[in-house]
Amino acid sequence: MRYIDIHAHMVSRTTDDYYQMALTGCVAVTEPAFWPGWDRSSADSFEDYFRQLTEFEPKRAAAYGIRHYTWLCLNPKEGEDRDLARRVLERIPRYLDRPNVLGIGEIGLNRVTRNELATFEDHVALAVEHGQLIHIHTPHLEDKLKGTRLTIETLLRYEGLRPERVMIDHAEEHTLEMILRHGFWAGITLYPQTKVSAQRAADMIERFGPDRICVASACDWGPSVPVAVPQFVMEMRRRKHPEALIHRVVYENPIAFLRQCPKFEVPE
């Protein structure tokens, strides 16, 4: 089955992963900017990273018949450094017209601190000013509910922001209803340790329905599975769900959200 992985950190994966994703039906990925495992020391580091996301990675994906799109930001784990955040945000606008840039992301909160919130607000203001889609990271584990609630409260204060142009990712059972109720898109992350299994994701689709929900691998440099989306497809098939429902979640829903950016082209 054809699918789109809306959250995959491919700069940390090998070309073998692109090959396996292509074999299992992946036709497009979107790659949010993320934390490399250590705090970068200067805005110049981000400049090189943004070039990698917009110049090199699309070519690497294309070799396997996969379209590569990206999102730009300073990741929440580095949002505590307000001076660095200001210097990075100054550089982002010059990349927004690149053909594979969909918007601002993944932005949000990590430890839910004042500085992180201020950096998040700066990113949202930038996205609203430039008419960009937004991809949002929500905190892990014990900070999930608090961070998601504060994220939504913050977003609702922006008069020019339309909820249907925002994807709030890493949703779980106790946050999904809140996200959907306010009109945002929700992402379910199929990640083996700190997020959601294919079984839990299928449970959530059965409980909440498929409207405005996408699933993704969020594969990165940690323990993760680049073919997590087809594993979800297998779980849904095991439960005898209709092919049309599965196709909607893994292909049609990502298209419905992403095509709000004119640069996104539906894979043929």
C-alpha positions as protocol buffer text, in pm:
chain_id: "A"
residue {
  index: 1
  type: MET
  ca { x: 0 y: 0 z: 0 }
}
residue {
  index: 2
  type: ARG
  ca { x: 126 y: 348 z: -88 }
}
residue {
  index: 3
  type: TYR
  ca { x: 192 y: 568 z: 214 }
}
residue {
  index: 4
  type: ILE
  ca { x: 343 y: 900 z: 318 }
}
residue {
  index: 5
  type: ASP
  ca { x: 557 y: 920 z: 631 }
}
residue {
  index: 6
  type: ILE
  ca { x: 490 y: 1270 z: 762 }
}
residue {
  index: 7
  type: HIS
  ca { x: 764 y: 1260 z: 1026 }
}
residue {
  index: 8
  type: ALA
  ca { x: 1098 y: 1097 z: 947 }
}
residue {
  index: 9
  type: HIS
  ca { x: 1445 y: 1230 z: 1034 }
}
residue {
  index: 10
  type: MET
  ca { x: 1614 y: 1088 z: 728 }
}
residue {
  index: 11
  type: VAL
  ca { x: 1944 y: 1272 z: 767 }
}
residue {
  index: 12
  type: SER
  ca { x: 2014 y: 1023 z: 1047 }
}
residue {
  index: 13
  type: ARG
  ca { x: 1921 y: 716 z: 841 }
}
residue {
  index: 14
  type: THR
  ca { x: 2111 y: 517 z: 580 }
}
residue {
  index: 15
  type: THR
  ca { x: 2026 y: 477 z: 214 }
}
residue {
  index: 16
  type: ASP
  ca { x: 1929 y: 119 z: 298 }
}
residue {
  index: 17
  type: ASP
  ca { x: 1640 y: 267 z: 498 }
}
residue {
  index: 18
  type: TYR
  ca { x: 1520 y: 462 z: 194 }
}
residue {
  index: 19
  type: TYR
  ca { x: 1537 y: 134 z: -1 }
}
residue {
  index: 20
  type: GLN
  ca { x: 1327 y: -55 z: 256 }
}
residue {
  index: 21
  type: MET
  ca { x: 1075 y: 230 z: 276 }
}
residue {
  index: 22
  type: ALA
  ca { x: 1041 y: 235 z: -102 }
}
residue {
  index: 23
  type: LEU
  ca { x: 992 y: -143 z: -112 }
}
residue {
  index: 24
  type: THR
  ca { x: 709 y: -116 z: 143 }
}
residue {
  index: 25
  type: GLY
  ca { x: 522 y: 156 z: -50 }
}
residue {
  index: 26
  type: CYS
  ca { x: 657 y: 489 z: 77 }
}
residue {
  index: 27
  type: VAL
  ca { x: 620 y: 759 z: -190 }
}
residue {
  index: 28
  type: ALA
  ca { x: 699 y: 1070 z: 16 }
}
residue {
  index: 29
  type: VAL
  ca { x: 849 y: 1173 z: 349 }
}
residue {
  index: 30
  type: THR
  ca { x: 842 y: 1501 z: 535 }
}
residue {
  index: 31
  type: GLU
  ca { x: 1136 y: 1572 z: 763 }
}
residue {
  index: 32
  type: PRO
  ca { x: 1100 y: 1815 z: 1053 }
}
residue {
  index: 33
  type: ALA
  ca { x: 1417 y: 1985 z: 1175 }
}
residue {
  index: 34
  type: PHE
  ca { x: 1531 y: 1811 z: 1494 }
}
residue {
  index: 35
  type: TRP
  ca { x: 1794 y: 1779 z: 1766 }
}
residue {
  index: 36
  type: PRO
  ca { x: 2106 y: 1588 z: 1654 }
}
residue {
  index: 37
  type: GLY
  ca { x: 2173 y: 1442 z: 2001 }
}
residue {
  index: 38
  type: TRP
  ca { x: 2383 y: 1734 z: 2122 }
}
residue {
  index: 39
  type: ASP
  ca { x: 2328 y: 2110 z: 2147 }
}
residue {
  index: 40
  type: ARG
  ca { x: 2466 y: 2299 z: 1849 }
}
residue {
  index: 41
  type: SER
  ca { x: 2699 y: 2584 z: 1940 }
}
residue {
  index: 42
  type: SER
  ca { x: 2620 y: 2843 z: 1675 }
}
residue {
  index: 43
  type: ALA
  ca { x: 2365 y: 2957 z: 1419 }
}
residue {
  index: 44
  type: ASP
  ca { x: 2614 y: 2862 z: 1147 }
}
residue {
  index: 45
  type: SER
  ca { x: 2560 y: 2498 z: 1240 }
}
residue {
  index: 46
  type: PHE
  ca { x: 2192 y: 2539 z: 1159 }
}
residue {
  index: 47
  type: GLU
  ca { x: 2278 y: 2707 z: 831 }
}
residue {
  index: 48
  type: ASP
  ca { x: 2463 y: 2392 z: 722 }
}
residue {
  index: 49
  type: TYR
  ca { x: 2181 y: 2173 z: 851 }
}
residue {
  index: 50
  type: PHE
  ca { x: 1916 y: 2368 z: 657 }
}
residue {
  index: 51
  type: ARG
  ca { x: 2124 y: 2329 z: 342 }
}
residue {
  index: 52
  type: GLN
  ca { x: 2144 y: 1955 z: 402 }
}
residue {
  index: 53
  type: LEU
  ca { x: 1763 y: 1938 z: 439 }
}
residue {
  index: 54
  type: THR
  ca { x: 1690 y: 2147 z: 131 }
}
residue {
  index: 55
  type: GLU
  ca { x: 1972 y: 2056 z: -108 }
}
residue {
  index: 56
  type: PHE
  ca { x: 2123 y: 1713 z: -34 }
}
residue {
  index: 57
  type: GLU
  ca { x: 1848 y: 1504 z: 123 }
}
residue {
  index: 58
  type: PRO
  ca { x: 1590 y: 1551 z: -157 }
}
residue {
  index: 59
  type: LYS
  ca { x: 1841 y: 1407 z: -405 }
}
residue {
  index: 60
  type: ARG
  ca { x: 1916 y: 1109 z: -181 }
}
residue {
  index: 61
  type: ALA
  ca { x: 1544 y: 1030 z: -147 }
}
residue {
  index: 62
  type: ALA
  ca { x: 1477 y: 1077 z: -518 }
}
residue {
  index: 63
  type: ALA
  ca { x: 1722 y: 798 z: -600 }
}
residue {
  index: 64
  type: TYR
  ca { x: 1467 y: 561 z: -444 }
}
residue {
  index: 65
  type: GLY
  ca { x: 1158 y: 720 z: -597 }
}
residue {
  index: 66
  type: ILE
  ca { x: 1063 y: 900 z: -274 }
}
residue {
  index: 67
  type: ARG
  ca { x: 978 y: 1269 z: -262 }
}
residue {
  index: 68
  type: HIS
  ca { x: 1143 y: 1452 z: 26 }
}
residue {
  index: 69
  type: TYR
  ca { x: 992 y: 1756 z: 196 }
}
residue {
  index: 70
  type: THR
  ca { x: 1112 y: 1935 z: 507 }
}
residue {
  index: 71
  type: TRP
  ca { x: 1023 y: 2175 z: 788 }
}
residue {
  index: 72
  type: LEU
  ca { x: 1263 y: 2430 z: 940 }
}
residue {
  index: 73
  type: CYS
  ca { x: 1313 y: 2550 z: 1296 }
}
residue {
  index: 74
  type: LEU
  ca { x: 1529 y: 2538 z: 1605 }
}
residue {
  index: 75
  type: ASN
  ca { x: 1414 y: 2221 z: 1780 }
}
residue {
  index: 76
  type: PRO
  ca { x: 1245 y: 2242 z: 2124 }
}
residue {
  index: 77
  type: LYS
  ca { x: 1540 y: 2069 z: 2294 }
}
residue {
  index: 78
  type: GLU
  ca { x: 1755 y: 2370 z: 2198 }
}
residue {
  index: 79
  type: GLY
  ca { x: 1484 y: 2627 z: 2269 }
}
residue {
  index: 80
  type: GLU
  ca { x: 1619 y: 2707 z: 2614 }
}
residue {
  index: 81
  type: ASP
  ca { x: 1901 y: 2913 z: 2460 }
}
residue {
  index: 82
  type: ARG
  ca { x: 1715 y: 3232 z: 2375 }
}
residue {
  index: 83
  type: ASP
  ca { x: 2012 y: 3408 z: 2214 }
}
residue {
  index: 84
  type: LEU
  ca { x: 2079 y: 3116 z: 1983 }
}
residue {
  index: 85
  type: ALA
  ca { x: 1709 y: 3091 z: 1902 }
}
residue {
  index: 86
  type: ARG
  ca { x: 1694 y: 3455 z: 1793 }
}
residue {
  index: 87
  type: ARG
  ca { x: 1997 y: 3416 z: 1569 }
}
residue {
  index: 88
  type: VAL
  ca { x: 1861 y: 3098 z: 1408 }
}
residue {
  index: 89
  type: LEU
  ca { x: 1513 y: 3243 z: 1351 }
}
residue {
  index: 90
  type: GLU
  ca { x: 1668 y: 3538 z: 1170 }
}
residue {
  index: 91
  type: ARG
  ca { x: 1806 y: 3296 z: 910 }
}
residue {
  index: 92
  type: ILE
  ca { x: 1499 y: 3081 z: 848 }
}
residue {
  index: 93
  type: PRO
  ca { x: 1305 y: 3318 z: 616 }
}
residue {
  index: 94
  type: ARG
  ca { x: 1569 y: 3298 z: 345 }
}
residue {
  index: 95
  type: TYR
  ca { x: 1499 y: 2923 z: 314 }
}
residue {
  index: 96
  type: LEU
  ca { x: 1120 y: 2933 z: 311 }
}
residue {
  index: 97
  type: ASP
  ca { x: 1101 y: 2962 z: -67 }
}
residue {
  index: 98
  type: ARG
  ca { x: 1303 y: 2643 z: -122 }
}
residue {
  index: 99
  type: PRO
  ca { x: 1091 y: 2397 z: -326 }
}
residue {
  index: 100
  type: ASN
  ca { x: 1076 y: 2125 z: -58 }
}
residue {
  index: 101
  type: VAL
  ca { x: 1009 y: 2346 z: 247 }
}
residue {
  index: 102
  type: LEU
  ca { x: 653 y: 2298 z: 378 }
}
residue {
  index: 103
  type: GLY
  ca { x: 664 y: 2523 z: 683 }
}
residue {
  index: 104
  type: ILE
  ca { x: 791 y: 2566 z: 1038 }
}
residue {
  index: 105
  type: GLY
  ca { x: 857 y: 2260 z: 1253 }
}
residue {
  index: 106
  type: GLU
  ca { x: 893 y: 2061 z: 1459 }
}
residue {
  index: 107
  type: ILE
  ca { x: 847 y: 2333 z: 1717 }
}
residue {
  index: 108
  type: GLY
  ca { x: 700 y: 2314 z: 2065 }
}
residue {
  index: 109
  type: LEU
  ca { x: 803 y: 2232 z: 2420 }
}
residue {
  index: 110
  type: ASN
  ca { x: 1046 y: 1984 z: 2574 }
}
residue {
  index: 111
  type: ARG
  ca { x: 1066 y: 2045 z: 2950 }
}
residue {
  index: 112
  type: VAL
  ca { x: 792 y: 2310 z: 2942 }
}
residue {
  index: 113
  type: THR
  ca { x: 1006 y: 2602 z: 3060 }
}
residue {
  index: 114
  type: ARG
  ca { x: 956 y: 2976 z: 3016 }
}
residue {
  index: 115
  type: ASN
  ca { x: 1241 y: 3005 z: 2768 }
}
residue {
  index: 116
  type: GLU
  ca { x: 1110 y: 2715 z: 2562 }
}
residue {
  index: 117
  type: LEU
  ca { x: 767 y: 2875 z: 2555 }
}
residue {
  index: 118
  type: ALA
  ca { x: 913 y: 3207 z: 2440 }
}
residue {
  index: 119
  type: THR
  ca { x: 1107 y: 3034 z: 2161 }
}
residue {
  index: 120
  type: PHE
  ca { x: 792 y: 2844 z: 2062 }
}
residue {
  index: 121
  type: GLU
  ca { x: 596 y: 3170 z: 2044 }
}
residue {
  index: 122
  type: ASP
  ca { x: 866 y: 3326 z: 1825 }
}
residue {
  index: 123
  type: HIS
  ca { x: 837 y: 3034 z: 1582 }
}
residue {
  index: 124
  type: VAL
  ca { x: 458 y: 3055 z: 1570 }
}
residue {
  index: 125
  type: ALA
  ca { x: 475 y: 3429 z: 1503 }
}
residue {
  index: 126
  type: LEU
  ca { x: 723 y: 3363 z: 1221 }
}
residue {
  index: 127
  type: ALA
  ca { x: 493 y: 3101 z: 1068 }
}
residue {
  index: 128
  type: VAL
  ca { x: 189 y: 3329 z: 1086 }
}
residue {
  index: 129
  type: GLU
  ca { x: 382 y: 3620 z: 938 }
}
residue {
  index: 130
  type: HIS
  ca { x: 496 y: 3413 z: 640 }
}
residue {
  index: 131
  type: GLY
  ca { x: 178 y: 3206 z: 595 }
}
residue {
  index: 132
  type: GLN
  ca { x: 349 y: 2874 z: 675 }
}
residue {
  index: 133
  type: LEU
  ca { x: 210 y: 2540 z: 786 }
}
residue {
  index: 134
  type: ILE
  ca { x: 318 y: 2437 z: 1137 }
}
residue {
  index: 135
  type: HIS
  ca { x: 439 y: 2099 z: 1266 }
}
residue {
  index: 136
  type: ILE
  ca { x: 446 y: 2071 z: 1645 }
}
residue {
  index: 137
  type: HIS
  ca { x: 637 y: 1847 z: 1886 }
}
residue {
  index: 138
  type: THR
  ca { x: 471 y: 1769 z: 2219 }
}
residue {
  index: 139
  type: PRO
  ca { x: 674 y: 1662 z: 2525 }
}
residue {
  index: 140
  type: HIS
  ca { x: 739 y: 1303 z: 2619 }
}
residue {
  index: 141
  type: LEU
  ca { x: 600 y: 1094 z: 2904 }
}
residue {
  index: 142
  type: GLU
  ca { x: 513 y: 1279 z: 3225 }
}
residue {
  index: 143
  type: ASP
  ca { x: 511 y: 1625 z: 3061 }
}
residue {
  index: 144
  type: LYS
  ca { x: 284 y: 1517 z: 2773 }
}
residue {
  index: 145
  type: LEU
  ca { x: -53 y: 1636 z: 2904 }
}
residue {
  index: 146
  type: LYS
  ca { x: 74 y: 1960 z: 3056 }
}
residue {
  index: 147
  type: GLY
  ca { x: 279 y: 2046 z: 2748 }
}
residue {
  index: 148
  type: THR
  ca { x: 1 y: 1966 z: 2501 }
}
residue {
  index: 149
  type: ARG
  ca { x: -249 y: 2176 z: 2695 }
}
residue {
  index: 150
  type: LEU
  ca { x: -10 y: 2473 z: 2710 }
}
residue {
  index: 151
  type: THR
  ca { x: 71 y: 2433 z: 2340 }
}
residue {
  index: 152
  type: ILE
  ca { x: -295 y: 2451 z: 2243 }
}
residue {
  index: 153
  type: GLU
  ca { x: -364 y: 2745 z: 2474 }
}
residue {
  index: 154
  type: THR
  ca { x: -72 y: 2932 z: 2317 }
}
residue {
  index: 155
  type: LEU
  ca { x: -181 y: 2860 z: 1960 }
}
residue {
  index: 156
  type: LEU
  ca { x: -536 y: 2974 z: 2024 }
}
residue {
  index: 157
  type: ARG
  ca { x: -411 y: 3322 z: 2116 }
}
residue {
  index: 158
  type: TYR
  ca { x: -298 y: 3390 z: 1757 }
}
residue {
  index: 159
  type: GLU
  ca { x: -584 y: 3546 z: 1561 }
}
residue {
  index: 160
  type: GLY
  ca { x: -421 y: 3480 z: 1224 }
}
residue {
  index: 161
  type: LEU
  ca { x: -361 y: 3111 z: 1290 }
}
residue {
  index: 162
  type: ARG
  ca { x: -598 y: 2852 z: 1144 }
}
residue {
  index: 163
  type: PRO
  ca { x: -603 y: 2523 z: 1341 }
}
residue {
  index: 164
  type: GLU
  ca { x: -642 y: 2312 z: 1026 }
}
residue {
  index: 165
  type: ARG
  ca { x: -297 y: 2433 z: 915 }
}
residue {
  index: 166
  type: VAL
  ca { x: -130 y: 2293 z: 1228 }
}
residue {
  index: 167
  type: MET
  ca { x: -20 y: 1934 z: 1293 }
}
residue {
  index: 168
  type: ILE
  ca { x: 24 y: 1857 z: 1664 }
}
residue {
  index: 169
  type: ASP
  ca { x: 241 y: 1547 z: 1675 }
}
residue {
  index: 170
  type: HIS
  ca { x: 318 y: 1271 z: 1927 }
}
residue {
  index: 171
  type: ALA
  ca { x: -48 y: 1253 z: 2033 }
}
residue {
  index: 172
  type: GLU
  ca { x: -144 y: 978 z: 2275 }
}
residue {
  index: 173
  type: GLU
  ca { x: -466 y: 845 z: 2425 }
}
residue {
  index: 174
  type: HIS
  ca { x: -492 y: 1121 z: 2684 }
}
residue {
  index: 175
  type: THR
  ca { x: -416 y: 1410 z: 2447 }
}
residue {
  index: 176
  type: LEU
  ca { x: -571 y: 1311 z: 2113 }
}
residue {
  index: 177
  type: GLU
  ca { x: -927 y: 1421 z: 2192 }
}
residue {
  index: 178
  type: MET
  ca { x: -806 y: 1762 z: 2312 }
}
residue {
  index: 179
  type: ILE
  ca { x: -613 y: 1820 z: 1989 }
}
residue {
  index: 180
  type: LEU
  ca { x: -898 y: 1719 z: 1761 }
}
residue {
  index: 181
  type: ARG
  ca { x: -1162 y: 1909 z: 1958 }
}
residue {
  index: 182
  type: HIS
  ca { x: -983 y: 2237 z: 1887 }
}
residue {
  index: 183
  type: GLY
  ca { x: -965 y: 2171 z: 1513 }
}
residue {
  index: 184
  type: PHE
  ca { x: -596 y: 2080 z: 1482 }
}
residue {
  index: 185
  type: TRP
  ca { x: -452 y: 1782 z: 1296 }
}
residue {
  index: 186
  type: ALA
  ca { x: -306 y: 1509 z: 1517 }
}
residue {
  index: 187
  type: GLY
  ca { x: 0 y: 1293 z: 1455 }
}
residue {
  index: 188
  type: ILE
  ca { x: 44 y: 950 z: 1614 }
}
residue {
  index: 189
  type: THR
  ca { x: 410 y: 851 z: 1639 }
}
residue {
  index: 190
  type: LEU
  ca { x: 497 y: 483 z: 1589 }
}
residue {
  index: 191
  type: TYR
  ca { x: 812 y: 477 z: 1801 }
}
residue {
  index: 192
  type: PRO
  ca { x: 915 y: 165 z: 1997 }
}
residue {
  index: 193
  type: GLN
  ca { x: 1013 y: 308 z: 2335 }
}
residue {
  index: 194
  type: THR
  ca { x: 887 y: 654 z: 2429 }
}
residue {
  index: 195
  type: LYS
  ca { x: 579 y: 685 z: 2208 }
}
residue {
  index: 196
  type: VAL
  ca { x: 313 y: 458 z: 2052 }
}
residue {
  index: 197
  type: SER
  ca { x: 313 y: 99 z: 1922 }
}
residue {
  index: 198
  type: ALA
  ca { x: 124 y: -10 z: 1611 }
}
residue {
  index: 199
  type: GLN
  ca { x: -126 y: -184 z: 1839 }
}
residue {
  index: 200
  type: ARG
  ca { x: -194 y: 130 z: 2044 }
}
residue {
  index: 201
  type: ALA
  ca { x: -221 y: 339 z: 1726 }
}
residue {
  index: 202
  type: ALA
  ca { x: -483 y: 98 z: 1589 }
}
residue {
  index: 203
  type: ASP
  ca { x: -669 y: 119 z: 1921 }
}
residue {
  index: 204
  type: MET
  ca { x: -672 y: 499 z: 1892 }
}
residue {
  index: 205
  type: ILE
  ca { x: -810 y: 491 z: 1537 }
}
residue {
  index: 206
  type: GLU
  ca { x: -1083 y: 253 z: 1653 }
}
residue {
  index: 207
  type: ARG
  ca { x: -1168 y: 480 z: 1946 }
}
residue {
  index: 208
  type: PHE
  ca { x: -1144 y: 825 z: 1785 }
}
residue {
  index: 209
  type: GLY
  ca { x: -1195 y: 754 z: 1416 }
}
residue {
  index: 210
  type: PRO
  ca { x: -968 y: 857 z: 1126 }
}
residue {
  index: 211
  type: ASP
  ca { x: -1059 y: 1225 z: 1083 }
}
residue {
  index: 212
  type: ARG
  ca { x: -757 y: 1461 z: 1090 }
}
residue {
  index: 213
  type: ILE
  ca { x: -521 y: 1186 z: 1214 }
}
residue {
  index: 214
  type: CYS
  ca { x: -192 y: 1076 z: 1056 }
}
residue {
  index: 215
  type: VAL
  ca { x: 63 y: 817 z: 1164 }
}
residue {
  index: 216
  type: ALA
  ca { x: 441 y: 837 z: 1122 }
}
residue {
  index: 217
  type: SER
  ca { x: 761 y: 659 z: 1217 }
}
residue {
  index: 218
  type: ALA
  ca { x: 960 y: 960 z: 1348 }
}
residue {
  index: 219
  type: CYS
  ca { x: 1265 y: 743 z: 1273 }
}
residue {
  index: 220
  type: ASP
  ca { x: 1588 y: 910 z: 1383 }
}
residue {
  index: 221
  type: TRP
  ca { x: 1930 y: 824 z: 1527 }
}
residue {
  index: 222
  type: GLY
  ca { x: 1778 y: 643 z: 1827 }
}
residue {
  index: 223
  type: PRO
  ca { x: 1601 y: 305 z: 1845 }
}
residue {
  index: 224
  type: SER
  ca { x: 1335 y: 351 z: 1577 }
}
residue {
  index: 225
  type: VAL
  ca { x: 1179 y: 174 z: 1280 }
}
residue {
  index: 226
  type: PRO
  ca { x: 1173 y: 344 z: 938 }
}
residue {
  index: 227
  type: VAL
  ca { x: 906 y: 98 z: 816 }
}
residue {
  index: 228
  type: ALA
  ca { x: 679 y: 155 z: 1117 }
}
residue {
  index: 229
  type: VAL
  ca { x: 394 y: 282 z: 898 }
}
residue {
  index: 230
  type: PRO
  ca { x: 362 y: -45 z: 701 }
}
residue {
  index: 231
  type: GLN
  ca { x: 378 y: -227 z: 1034 }
}
residue {
  index: 232
  type: PHE
  ca { x: 73 y: -22 z: 1137 }
}
residue {
  index: 233
  type: VAL
  ca { x: -92 y: -119 z: 808 }
}
residue {
  index: 234
  type: MET
  ca { x: -32 y: -485 z: 892 }
}
residue {
  index: 235
  type: GLU
  ca { x: -187 y: -443 z: 1237 }
}
residue {
  index: 236
  type: MET
  ca { x: -495 y: -276 z: 1089 }
}
residue {
  index: 237
  type: ARG
  ca { x: -528 y: -558 z: 836 }
}
residue {
  index: 238
  type: ARG
  ca { x: -490 y: -816 z: 1112 }
}
residue {
  index: 239
  type: ARG
  ca { x: -793 y: -656 z: 1276 }
}
residue {
  index: 240
  type: LYS
  ca { x: -986 y: -682 z: 947 }
}
residue {
  index: 241
  type: HIS
  ca { x: -1025 y: -309 z: 892 }
}
residue {
  index: 242
  type: PRO
  ca { x: -1125 y: -207 z: 538 }
}
residue {
  index: 243
  type: GLU
  ca { x: -846 y: -120 z: 297 }
}
residue {
  index: 244
  type: ALA
  ca { x: -1016 y: 214 z: 233 }
}
residue {
  index: 245
  type: LEU
  ca { x: -986 y: 310 z: 600 }
}
residue {
  index: 246
  type: ILE
  ca { x: -619 y: 214 z: 617 }
}
residue {
  index: 247
  type: HIS
  ca { x: -545 y: 398 z: 293 }
}
residue {
  index: 248
  type: ARG
  ca { x: -714 y: 707 z: 431 }
}
residue {
  index: 249
  type: VAL
  ca { x: -498 y: 716 z: 743 }
}
residue {
  index: 250
  type: VAL
  ca { x: -160 y: 648 z: 579 }
}
residue {
  index: 251
  type: TYR
  ca { x: -206 y: 825 z: 244 }
}
residue {
  index: 252
  type: GLU
  ca { x: -516 y: 1037 z: 199 }
}
residue {
  index: 253
  type: ASN
  ca { x: -497 y: 1215 z: 535 }
}
residue {
  index: 254
  type: PRO
  ca { x: -132 y: 1323 z: 493 }
}
residue {
  index: 255
  type: ILE
  ca { x: -219 y: 1459 z: 148 }
}
residue {
  index: 256
  type: ALA
  ca { x: -519 y: 1650 z: 285 }
}
residue {
  index: 257
  type: PHE
  ca { x: -300 y: 1825 z: 540 }
}
residue {
  index: 258
  type: LEU
  ca { x: 16 y: 1876 z: 334 }
}
residue {
  index: 259
  type: ARG
  ca { x: -148 y: 2001 z: 15 }
}
residue {
  index: 260
  type: GLN
  ca { x: -241 y: 2318 z: 204 }
}
residue {
  index: 261
  type: CYS
  ca { x: 115 y: 2413 z: 109 }
}
residue {
  index: 262
  type: PRO
  ca { x: 118 y: 2484 z: -269 }
}
residue {
  index: 263
  type: LYS
  ca { x: 465 y: 2328 z: -296 }
}
residue {
  index: 264
  type: PHE
  ca { x: 343 y: 1984 z: -194 }
}
residue {
  index: 265
  type: GLU
  ca { x: 273 y: 1766 z: -498 }
}
residue {
  index: 266
  type: VAL
  ca { x: 66 y: 1452 z: -468 }
}
residue {
  index: 267
  type: PRO
  ca { x: 288 y: 1156 z: -566 }
}
residue {
  index: 268
  type: GLU
  ca { x: 169 y: 993 z: -889 }
}
